[in-house]
Amino acid sequence: MTSFAIANARIFDGTEFLDGKAVVIRDGKIDAICPDNALPDGIDVVDGKGQVLAPGLIDVQVNGGGGVLLNDNPDVAGIRAIMEAHRKFGTTAMLPTLITDYRDKMEAAIAAVEDAINANVPGIVGIHLEGPYLNKERKGVHSADIIRPMEDDAIDLLSRLPNGRILVTMAPEKATSGTIKKLSDKGILVCAGHTAGTYDDIQMAISEGLRGFTHLFNAMSPLTHREPGVAGAAMADDVTWCGLIVDGYHVHPAAVKIAVNAKATGKIMLVTDAMPTVGAADKRFNLGGEEIIATDGRCALADGTLAGSDLDMIGAVRNCVEMVGIELGEALRMGSLYPAAFLKLDHKMGRIAPGYQADMILFDGEYNVTRSWINGAE
């Protein structure tokens, strides 16, 4: 249906909760918000059953899902499978994420995302290249053998997605002066991650256009009272965004609360760093020849090293509320409006408001996503 309404729901429009209202959708966009009893005559109505209707969740770091890892399946079919797995948990827009890999795999992944967007695969808005331009001192599960300096033609490679966003995670201290500015000037979103940089390194990167920080606290130099490190620089800055994995394993709930209180409002966004286990029955997979097992929502190597997550976005919202004590509306903004702003898409995503894309989720009191729409289509 090209025109319909959703009524009998508690609407969160991105700013506040609205009761007794309905949302009218026409041709994939929000047309109006009106009283339940003032809907246009003859329009089809979806019964929200008293559940929460919220903007769709936006995840800028998704390595895999549905049994698929992007590194192993850098094609449209793989991207579609990952998106379909996460959509069940409220994600309506994402950046499929390539973990540090060889040049040919990077080229294939970028081309596949371009093809997926051209094929109108719902919810694909770009790609995240997490590496390979990292610091081996903070490599996490990334392969030290593949981590490397930025190639002379890297900016050309990272500019090959005309129809979507490219986000690259890199260690600023490993880049030559002016590199981040060149990337930023090309429209590439640059985040610091897997970095052993100093506070001063980050200040220089921010001055060149650094957009944000990948999984705050994880794989970065920590905050101390004399050297704030990358984590301290990230929280002290009011311009950049921080991704945060709220699964109860990557970051202690108290540290999540500290970060949310320290960082400027609107600059903390939820990410999953999800692996193929999300939405899959099989909770084992291989990465770089090593087996990773998800147990009780925790993805790790045999030695206990964290390796991405088994987290989904509605689970991250729930954890913010139940583990950390964040108000539901703010948790939803952290999962929708704030990542939309980071991606420079907040003019059309992250709100339920006239003129915005009809990207919405309906979820119950147990945080089960019961229905979702992307561009007005279920």
C-alpha positions as semicolon CSV with decimal commas, in nm:
position;residue;x (nm);y (nm);z (nm)
1;M;0,000;0,000;0,000
2;T;0,138;0,344;-0,092
3;S;-0,085;0,528;0,158
4;F;-0,172;0,402;0,504
5;A;-0,179;0,504;0,867
6;I;-0,054;0,357;1,193
7;A;-0,284;0,420;1,487
8;N;-0,328;0,301;1,846
9;A;0,045;0,323;1,918
10;R;0,255;0,527;2,158
11;I;0,453;0,735;1,911
12;F;0,808;0,846;1,982
13;D;0,878;1,107;1,716
14;G;1,246;1,151;1,796
15;T;1,181;1,426;2,049
16;E;0,884;1,325;2,262
17;F;0,622;1,057;2,317
18;L;0,280;1,124;2,167
19;D;-0,038;0,950;2,280
20;G;-0,369;0,951;2,096
21;K;-0,196;1,028;1,766
22;A;-0,160;0,843;1,436
23;V;0,102;0,856;1,162
24;V;-0,001;0,892;0,798
25;I;0,241;0,752;0,538
26;R;0,226;0,833;0,167
27;D;0,465;0,710;-0,099
28;G;0,731;0,601;0,149
29;K;0,741;0,921;0,353
30;I;0,573;1,055;0,664
31;D;0,285;1,270;0,545
32;A;0,134;1,379;0,874
33;I;0,085;1,313;1,244
34;C;-0,276;1,366;1,345
35;P;-0,523;1,267;1,617
36;D;-0,634;0,903;1,600
37;N;-0,989;1,020;1,535
38;A;-0,897;1,255;1,251
39;L;-0,755;1,014;0,994
40;P;-0,838;1,065;0,625
41;D;-1,153;0,883;0,515
42;G;-1,097;0,541;0,361
43;I;-0,727;0,514;0,447
44;D;-0,593;0,169;0,545
45;V;-0,504;0,159;0,914
46;V;-0,241;-0,055;1,087
47;D;-0,329;-0,127;1,450
48;G;-0,029;-0,048;1,670
49;K;-0,181;-0,249;1,956
50;G;-0,062;0,001;2,213
51;Q;0,304;-0,065;2,137
52;V;0,580;0,194;2,087
53;L;0,621;0,328;1,733
54;A;0,970;0,476;1,696
55;P;1,210;0,584;1,425
56;G;1,400;0,290;1,278
57;L;1,737;0,216;1,437
58;I;2,058;0,300;1,250
59;D;2,373;0,091;1,299
60;V;2,704;0,217;1,158
61;Q;2,906;-0,093;1,254
62;V;2,770;-0,431;1,139
63;N;3,026;-0,698;1,056
64;G;2,770;-0,969;0,996
65;G;2,440;-1,132;1,080
66;G;2,222;-1,423;0,981
67;G;2,526;-1,650;0,963
68;V;2,704;-1,420;0,714
69;L;3,029;-1,226;0,764
70;L;3,087;-0,943;0,514
71;N;3,456;-1,036;0,481
72;D;3,355;-1,382;0,361
73;N;3,061;-1,271;0,147
74;P;3,138;-0,929;-0,005
75;D;2,846;-0,942;-0,249
76;V;2,488;-0,826;-0,276
77;A;2,347;-1,156;-0,150
78;G;2,566;-1,142;0,161
79;I;2,475;-0,779;0,230
80;R;2,105;-0,856;0,187
81;A;2,128;-1,148;0,431
82;I;2,302;-0,934;0,694
83;M;2,043;-0,659;0,661
84;E;1,750;-0,902;0,680
85;A;1,891;-1,057;0,998
86;H;1,925;-0,721;1,172
87;R;1,596;-0,580;1,053
88;K;1,419;-0,830;1,277
89;F;1,577;-0,646;1,569
90;G;1,483;-0,293;1,466
91;T;1,765;-0,190;1,233
92;T;1,627;-0,004;0,931
93;A;1,956;0,147;0,808
94;M;2,311;0,022;0,837
95;L;2,670;0,035;0,721
96;P;2,789;-0,321;0,650
97;T;3,139;-0,331;0,799
98;L;3,453;-0,487;0,655
99;I;3,710;-0,589;0,913
100;T;4,078;-0,538;0,817
101;D;4,139;-0,726;0,492
102;Y;4,343;-0,727;0,172
103;R;4,299;-0,468;-0,102
104;D;4,099;-0,693;-0,336
105;K;3,848;-0,768;-0,060
106;M;3,810;-0,395;0,014
107;E;3,744;-0,323;-0,352
108;A;3,492;-0,607;-0,372
109;A;3,306;-0,491;-0,061
110;I;3,279;-0,130;-0,181
111;A;3,155;-0,246;-0,521
112;A;2,904;-0,481;-0,358
113;V;2,761;-0,203;-0,141
114;E;2,729;0,021;-0,447
115;D;2,546;-0,259;-0,628
116;A;2,324;-0,324;-0,326
117;I;2,221;0,042;-0,306
118;N;2,156;0,051;-0,681
119;A;1,947;-0,266;-0,643
120;N;1,743;-0,095;-0,370
121;V;1,835;-0,344;-0,100
122;P;1,638;-0,193;0,188
123;G;1,838;-0,017;0,458
124;I;2,186;-0,010;0,302
125;V;2,322;0,345;0,318
126;G;2,698;0,291;0,282
127;I;2,996;0,093;0,407
128;H;3,227;0,099;0,707
129;L;3,587;-0,004;0,649
130;E;3,726;-0,085;0,993
131;G;4,092;-0,093;0,901
132;P;4,338;-0,181;0,767
133;Y;4,504;0,149;0,862
134;L;4,523;0,070;1,232
135;N;4,782;0,049;1,509
136;K;4,896;-0,308;1,579
137;E;4,936;-0,219;1,947
138;R;4,554;-0,198;1,968
139;K;4,461;-0,448;1,700
140;G;4,204;-0,652;1,892
141;V;4,108;-0,944;1,664
142;H;4,226;-0,765;1,350
143;S;4,506;-0,947;1,170
144;A;4,847;-0,794;1,244
145;D;4,970;-0,939;0,916
146;I;4,717;-0,734;0,716
147;I;4,724;-0,407;0,912
148;R;4,930;-0,169;0,701
149;P;5,005;0,198;0,629
150;M;4,770;0,386;0,402
151;E;4,851;0,333;0,035
152;D;4,926;0,627;-0,193
153;D;4,596;0,576;-0,377
154;A;4,386;0,506;-0,070
155;I;4,188;0,828;-0,101
156;D;4,085;0,723;-0,450
157;L;3,974;0,382;-0,318
158;L;3,780;0,540;-0,034
159;S;3,599;0,774;-0,274
160;R;3,446;0,498;-0,486
161;L;3,095;0,499;-0,345
162;P;2,900;0,776;-0,520
163;N;2,562;0,665;-0,389
164;G;2,635;0,611;-0,018
165;R;2,844;0,698;0,284
166;I;3,196;0,562;0,336
167;L;3,322;0,548;0,693
168;V;3,682;0,449;0,759
169;T;3,819;0,363;1,101
170;M;4,192;0,435;1,132
171;A;4,463;0,511;1,385
172;P;4,532;0,884;1,342
173;E;4,885;0,856;1,478
174;K;4,973;0,622;1,190
175;A;4,861;0,869;0,921
176;T;5,073;1,144;0,773
177;S;4,983;1,503;0,850
178;G;4,693;1,627;0,639
179;T;4,559;1,282;0,550
180;I;4,240;1,311;0,754
181;K;4,171;1,653;0,603
182;K;4,209;1,511;0,253
183;L;3,970;1,228;0,335
184;S;3,719;1,460;0,502
185;D;3,730;1,703;0,209
186;K;3,627;1,410;-0,014
187;G;3,320;1,346;0,201
188;I;3,469;1,039;0,369
189;L;3,372;0,999;0,735
190;V;3,680;0,928;0,946
191;C;3,674;0,771;1,291
192;A;3,962;0,700;1,525
193;G;3,979;0,340;1,637
194;H;4,226;0,063;1,717
195;T;4,460;0,342;1,811
196;A;4,736;0,395;2,066
197;G;4,735;0,767;2,001
198;T;4,778;1,040;2,260
199;Y;4,542;1,320;2,354
200;D;4,749;1,554;2,135
201;D;4,730;1,314;1,840
202;I;4,353;1,327;1,863
203;Q;4,344;1,704;1,891
204;M;4,537;1,723;1,565
205;A;4,302;1,471;1,402
206;I;3,996;1,667;1,515
207;S;4,143;1,984;1,368
208;E;4,172;1,799;1,035
209;G;3,808;1,686;1,038
210;L;3,793;1,365;1,242
211;R;3,423;1,276;1,260
212;G;3,417;1,038;1,553
213;F;3,543;0,739;1,748
214;T;3,481;0,370;1,686
215;H;3,361;0,168;1,989
216;L;3,456;0,410;2,265
217;F;3,692;0,264;2,529
218;N;3,763;-0,052;2,328
219;A;4,094;-0,082;2,138
220;M;4,212;0,269;2,227
221;S;4,445;0,432;2,478
222;P;4,253;0,481;2,803
223;L;4,175;0,788;3,008
224;T;4,419;0,861;3,289
225;H;4,447;1,177;3,496
226;R;4,772;1,299;3,337
227;E;4,731;1,161;2,984
228;P;4,364;1,162;2,882
229;G;4,443;0,936;2,587
230;V;4,202;0,870;2,304
231;A;3,913;0,785;2,536
232;G;3,953;1,108;2,730
233;A;3,989;1,316;2,414
234;A;3,676;1,154;2,275
235;M;3,462;1,233;2,578
236;A;3,596;1,586;2,623
237;D;3,526;1,696;2,266
238;D;3,182;1,844;2,191
239;V;3,192;1,815;1,811
240;T;3,271;1,450;1,736
241;W;3,053;1,142;1,781
242;C;3,133;0,825;1,978
243;G;3,004;0,478;1,896
244;L;2,934;0,268;2,205
245;I;2,873;-0,108;2,233
246;V;2,623;-0,148;2,517
247;D;2,618;-0,526;2,555
248;G;2,738;-0,547;2,916
249;Y;3,069;-0,700;2,805
250;H;3,257;-0,441;2,599
251;V;3,191;-0,156;2,842
252;H;3,082;-0,170;3,207
253;P;2,740;-0,006;3,260
254;A;2,901;0,248;3,495
255;A;3,146;0,347;3,220
256;V;2,855;0,383;2,977
257;K;2,686;0,617;3,224
258;I;3,007;0,818;3,269
259;A;3,048;0,853;2,892
260;V;2,688;0,959;2,836
261;N;2,714;1,217;3,115
262;A;3,053;1,345;2,999
263;K;2,995;1,370;2,625
264;A;2,787;1,648;2,473
265;T;2,422;1,550;2,431
266;G;2,357;1,400;2,091
267;K;2,709;1,273;2,038
268;I;2,689;0,916;2,175
269;M;2,545;0,665;1,928
270;L;2,473;0,299;1,979
271;V;2,650;0,045;1,759
272;T;2,645;-0,332;1,768
273;D;2,980;-0,437;1,615
274;A;2,768;-0,742;1,534
275;M;2,904;-1,072;1,407
276;P;2,732;-1,347;1,200
277;T;2,575;-1,499;1,513
278;V;2,309;-1,225;1,534
279;G;1,988;-1,374;1,402
280;A;2,155;-1,711;1,343
281;A;2,106;-2,047;1,512
282;D;2,476;-2,128;1,481
283;K;2,669;-1,938;1,746
284;R;3,012;-2,028;1,605
285;F;3,202;-1,878;1,312
286;N;3,557;-1,833;1,186
287;L;3,750;-1,511;1,149
288;G;4,097;-1,520;1,001
289;G;4,121;-1,894;1,063
290;E;4,026;-1,871;1,432
291;E;3,701;-1,997;1,577
292;I;3,484;-1,746;1,761
293;I;3,202;-1,858;1,986
294;A;2,908;-1,654;2,114
295;T;2,811;-1,756;2,466
296;D;2,542;-1,569;2,660
297;G;2,567;-1,285;2,409
298;R;2,947;-1,259;2,431
299;C;3,159;-1,323;2,119
300;A;3,516;-1,424;2,197
301;L;3,818;-1,628;2,090
302;A;3,919;-1,931;2,293
303;D;4,159;-1,712;2,495
304;G;3,874;-1,480;2,593
305;T;3,959;-1,194;2,356
306;L;3,639;-1,014;2,257
307;A;3,566;-1,049;1,887
308;G;3,278;-0,824;1,790
309;S;2,943;-0,888;1,953
310;D;2,625;-1,092;1,948
311;L;2,429;-0,770;2,006
312;D;2,137;-0,628;1,808
313;M;2,016;-0,268;1,812
314;I;1,690;-0,310;2,003
315;G;1,893;-0,508;2,258
316;A;2,132;-0,214;2,287
317;V;1,837;0,019;2,348
318;R;1,700;-0,218;2,613
319;N;2,040;-0,243;2,783
320;C;2,069;0,136;2,797
321;V;1,738;0,151;2,981
322;E;1,767;-0,156;3,203
323;M;2,143;-0,176;3,270
324;V;2,236;0,191;3,272
325;G;1,915;0,372;3,365
326;I;1,897;0,590;3,055
327;E;1,549;0,724;2,975
328;L;1,384;0,533;2,687
329;G;1,351;0,836;2,462
330;E;1,721;0,916;2,493
331;A;1,815;0,551;2,434
332;L;1,607;0,557;2,115
333;R;1,776;0,878;2,002
334;M;2,113;0,714;2,064
335;G;2,003;0,441;1,827
336;S;1,838;0,655;1,560
337;L;1,865;1,034;1,554
338;Y;2,226;1,058;1,671
339;P;2,370;0,807;1,421
340;A;2,161;0,978;1,151
341;A;2,332;1,306;1,240
342;F;2,673;1,138;1,237
343;L;2,600;1,011;0,884
344;K;2,469;1,353;0,776
345;L;2,130;1,194;0,711
346;D;1,931;1,355;0,992
347;H;1,740;1,567;0,741
348;K;1,552;1,253;0,637
349;M;1,616;0,983;0,899
350;G;1,594;0,953;1,277
351;R;1,255;1,117;1,328
352;I;0,889;1,049;1,271
353;A;0,800;1,385;1,120
354;P;0,642;1,512;0,797
355;G;0,881;1,481;0,504
356;Y;1,102;1,216;0,666
357;Q;1,148;0,867;0,528
358;A;0,895;0,625;0,672
359;D;1,159;0,417;0,849
360;M;0,986;0,299;1,165
361;I;0,968;0,014;1,412
362;L;0,693;-0,111;1,638
363;F;0,801;-0,287;1,957
364;D;0,632;-0,420;2,267
365;G;0,705;-0,389;2,637
366;E;0,962;-0,669;2,619
367;Y;1,154;-0,494;2,338
368;N;1,037;-0,743;2,076
369;V;1,021;-0,575;1,735
370;T;0,685;-0,681;1,599
371;R;0,678;-0,483;1,272
372;S;0,912;-0,258;1,076
373;W;0,895;-0,032;0,773
374;I;1,173;0,099;0,547
375;N;1,063;0,372;0,309
376;G;0,708;0,279;0,405
377;A;0,742;-0,086;0,303
378;E;0,728;-0,383;0,540
